[in-house]
Amino acid sequence: MLFYGVSAAYSIFLLRREHRSHNRVNYFLLLGAFLFHTGAMLMRGFSLDRCPINNLYEATTFVAWTMTATYLALGLWSRLRFLGAFASPVLFGIGVFALLTPRDVGTAGKPEFSGGWLTLHVALFALAYGAFGLSSIAGLMYLTQERDLKLHKMRALFSFMPPIQRLELVIRILLIAGFVLLTGALIVSAVFMQQQSRPYTGDFKILWSLFVWVIYCGLIILRWTSWRGGRRLAWGTIAAFTFVLLTFWGSSLMSPIHRL
């Protein structure tokens, strides 16, 4: 969290001072955060003798971990490295939120799923939300770059940010990847509920996840039918992921299966 916090503060400095060519330091700060983050998850997993994605705290930290890992892979391309300046404050905020959630293993009587389905179930959801989170950050970069071009600012021409056409492509790829992962997670959830002999739509968290699926499905359909430009898509990804962040905890608390 210290590395995430320093990276977030440094990112604000980059954005305010417009030193867009000096984002390599931020990349290594996030790399350091990722290494400690990975170590912390491994230590928790070995101490509990299971994959550490069983409750809200662990799932939230795993979402942040997947977002950081994806950024580090994308950041190997220098033109996408500035994505970290926008991602760092979001990752820091998610980390603070995770620290505020209970860290217990879970309540008694929670359903247990065999055959590794539980790990796959949570991992697919976390990877999907990680992709959606990065797509919203790429959308924020798109809007920033578009604004600079409209205001005829020279920094849009000489910055190290990718052009808006490539940013739109990144948004689409991450959006589709997240949607495919979310679809797979819902299918695995159906297997979960079948193992427990429970109705698939009888849990509030599942209904919430289906609603999120509808939102992102609508974004993809609108992009290919009526939204020819990337501006509406960028705003759509930001609004959708903001909704996920604001309602994720509440939907878990209202679910008998997912409640901590």
N, C-alpha and C positions, 0 to 999 in steps of 0.2 A: 504494500500500500504506500510505503514511503516513496518507492520508485515511481509508482503511478502518480502520486501527488506532485513530485518534482517535475515529472513529464508534463502534467497538466499545467503547472505554473509556467514552465518554459514555453509551452504551446501558446498560452495567452500572450507571453512576451513576443513570440514570433508573429502572432496575428496582429497585435497592436503596432509593432514596429515594422511589420511587413518585411522582415528578414527571411524571405521564403527560401533562400538558397542555403540556409544554415539549419536544415532539418535533420542532418545526419546525427547530431547529438541527441535529438529527440528519439531517433530510431534506436540508438544504443541504450537510452534510458528505458524504453519499452522492452528491449531485449533483456535487460537486467531484471525488470519487473517480471517478465515471462519466465525467466529461469527460477526466480524465487517462488513465483506462483506455482510452477510445475513441482518444485520441491515440496511446497506446502501440501499440495494435493496428494503427492506420493506418500508423504509421511502420514497424512490422515487415512489414506487408503490402507496402508500397511498396518496402522494401529487398529483399524476396525476390521481388517481382513476382508475387505470388499471394495468394489469400485465406489469412490466417494461422490455419488450423485443420487443420494437416496432421499434428501429432504430439500426444503426451499433454499437453505443456506448453501448447500453443496451444489444444487442446480444453478443457482445464481452465479456462484464463483466459476462454474464450468462454462457458463455462457460467456463471461468475461474472458476466460482462458481461450476459448475458441475464437473470439473476436481478435484477441491479441495475436494468436498463432496465424490467423488468416492475414492480418495486416502485415506481420513480419514476412510472410511469403510474398505478398503483393509489393512490399517495400523494397524487395530486392531490385525491382525496376525503379530507377531513380525518379521517373516522372510520376510515380504513384506514392513516393515516400512521404510527401507532404500530407497524405491522408492521416498520418499519425498526429499532426497538429490539431485536427478536428476530432480524432478518435480518443486522444488522451483524456480530455475532460469527461467524456462519456464513460470511459472505462473507470476513471476514478470515482465517478458518481455511482456506478454499479457496484464497485468495491465497497464503498461506504454503506450502501444499502444492504449488501450481503453481511457486513459486520454487525448490522443492527438486527438481523434475524436470528432466531434461536439456532443453536448448533447441536441440538440433541439428535440422537440417531433416529428417533421416530416414536410414535405412540404405540402402546400395546394394541393388538388387534388389527393393525394395518395389514392389508392383503399382501401375501408374498407370492411372487411369480417365479416359476422355475425355468430352467433352461437358459438363463441369461437374458430373458425377455425384458426384465426390469432395467438392466444396464442399457440394452439397445433402445428401449422406449425413451428413457431420459436423455441418452446421448443424441438421438435423432432430434428431439425437441430442442436441446441446447444448441446443436449445430445449426438448426434452422433459424433460431432466434439470433444466433451469432451472425449468420449471413444477412438476415434482415437488418440487424444493427449496422453492419458495415455498408449496406445499400443506402440506409438513411444518411450515414456520414458522407458517402459519396454524393448523395443528393444535395447535402449542405455545401459541399465543395462546388458542385455544379452551379448552384444559385449564386455563390460568391463570385465564381468566374464569370458568369453571365452578367452579373451586376457591374463588374469591372469593365467588361466589354461595352456595355450600354453607356457607361459614364466616360468611356474613352480613356481609361486609366492605363498608363504605360506598363504598370506592373502586370497586367493581364497578358502582355506580349512577351515580357522578359522574365516572368516568374518560372519557377520550377514545377508549377502545377500542370497537369495534363490538359489538353484542349477539351472543350465541353463535349465534343463528339465522342472522345474516348471515355470521358466520365459517364456519359449516357450509356455507353456500351457496358461499362463496369456495373452500373446500376442494374441494367437488365440482366446481366449474367448472375449477379448476386441474388437478385430477386427471384429468378427462375430456380437457382440452386436451392435457396431457402424454401421455396414452395414445394419442390420435389421432396426435400427432407421432411418438411412438415406433413406432406401427404403420407410418406412412409411411416412417420411417427403415429399418425392417426390409425393407420392400418394395424400397426403393432399394438396400439391401445385396444383395438377391437379384439385382438387375440387375448390380451390381458383380461378384458371383461368376460370373454367366453370361458377362460379358465376359472374365473370366480363365479360363473353362472349369474352374472348381473347384467341388467339392460345397458346397452352401450351408451345411450343418451340419458342415463339416469343420474349422472354425476355433473355437477356444475362446472368443474374444470374442463371436462370433455366438451360440454356445450360451448364454453368460452373458446376452447381451441378450435372448434368447428367454425365459430364466428370469425376468429382470426383467419382461418383458412379461406372463408368466403371473402374477407376484405382483400387479401393478397391475390386471390383468384380474380377478383374484380379489377384490381390494378393491372394485372397482366392482360386481361381481356381489353380493358380500355386503352392500354398502350398500343395494342395491335389493331384496334378498330377506329378510335376517334382521336386519341391523343398522339398527334404527329410529332409534336415537339417534346423536348425533355423536361421543360419547366414544370408541367403539371405532374409528370411522373416523379420528379424530384420532391415536390411538395407532398405528393401522395405517400411516398416511402417514409418521409419524415413524420407525417401525421400518423401513419399506421404504426410505426415503431414507438412513437410517443404513447399511443394508446396501449400498446403491449406493456411498456414500462410502468404506466400508471395503474394498470389493472391486474398485473401478473400476481402480485402478492395477495390482493383481495380475492381473486378467483381461487387461489390456493387455500385461503382460509375458509372459504365457503364450501369447499369440497371435503366430504367426510374421508375420502381416500387420501387426498393430498394434504390435509390439514396437519400441521406439526403438532 
